[in-house]
Amino acid sequence: MHSTMATRTALAVGVVTLASLAIVAWRNSLLGRCRRLCAILSPEPAGWQGRVSRISGSVLRLVRISSSGMQDALQRELAEKKELRSTSTSTIADASSGVQDVPVIDLSLPDAAGRVWDAAAAYGFFTVTGHGIDPSLIDHAFSVSSDFFALGRAFNEQQSLRNPATNSGYDYMQVRPATGLADQKEALDVRTSEQAMAGIWPTEPPALQRTVRALSRAAHGLACRLMSMLEAQACPHEPPGTLEAAHNIWVDESQCVLKLLHYPPPQRLPPHTEQEEDAGFAVGSTRLWRIQAHTDWTTLTLLFQRPGQDGLECSHNPRRALNDTYKRGWVNAPPIAGGITVNIGDMLAKWSTEPHAGLPRLYSNLHRVRMPTGEAASKPRYSIAFFAQADKTALIRPQGQPPITGAEYIAQRIKKTHVDGKG
């Protein structure tokens, strides 16, 4: 027994000794290479240690310059978004002339995944066709939505009392804390959680709950499919299937929301108000909008629109070089028969952070719904949004940043928007 232990000890000592010798040899070889490199790069008679120090200093300066450049790029992006927010409240004008619509991608084609990635990184917005959701289900959901809003504000506030804590229930003319002004819309938020919707499901129209559940399941399936297309490039540090596993519906952990939206025909605001002045509007101006410029808190947003009910626009991406097909300004995201509009949200942008640059690989884009003009101004607009948001306990793990749960992330955004008044 003792002989065996002594043999093992001797072998272990031998291995450690050989490893130490190898490390010393590697170090000496590396130092020799540094001396030769320094002699080539700097013929000065100074010692090689000084040259290595100077080379190290140069590398550090390059790193600082690169870091400064990335910070400058981030600051420029934030400044451009701030400028777009400040000009977007006057939303009666169309998107800039000559700017093309967002890309349209047929998901049934073999190159769909690559095109989805390109659009998500460059625009943050695109429209998908060939998605597999039954058109009759979408049509029925819009019919039910129209019937619900036709019941009137007073009735709907009574049958689906708003619960801000769970982001559920009926909401009328939501005021944006950043401007103190109301978006010209009403909505029903359905959180895909049995607990969140307990006691606030509308009883009228009778088909609403059944239809909303069916559409939420179909939209959730499409959102997971799109996340799987993006995951390998957006979040290469995550195991395959992570994004889909983090998004569930009709469980208590769920934070996904299906939202029915109704924009009544425009109503003019009274002339200049104190709120308008605080928001930086010109004295005596009258401002109209349906939704002011904002980004979504989501991973992905799917938006169902009705042909002929235009108004949705997204901004340009300040991180992308300007070219003939993607100019500075606002880009149309019009309704397309059989199409569903998709946009990247802040949650996925954060999740896709590239550790070296510190910037998201995917772009969460500012978007708005402008007021209609002409004959369209006398007509309402209806849309249905599905907000895919990570479960409460799901971990959002950006590279180079501490992880955060889905619940913590939403709480931060609520505080920033409703307490700090910045979102």
Summary of the structure (lengths in Angstrom):
residues: 423
radius of gyration: 27.8
end to end distance: 72.4
largest distance: 99.3
contacts: 1267
relative contact order: 0.14
helix: 42%
strand: 17%
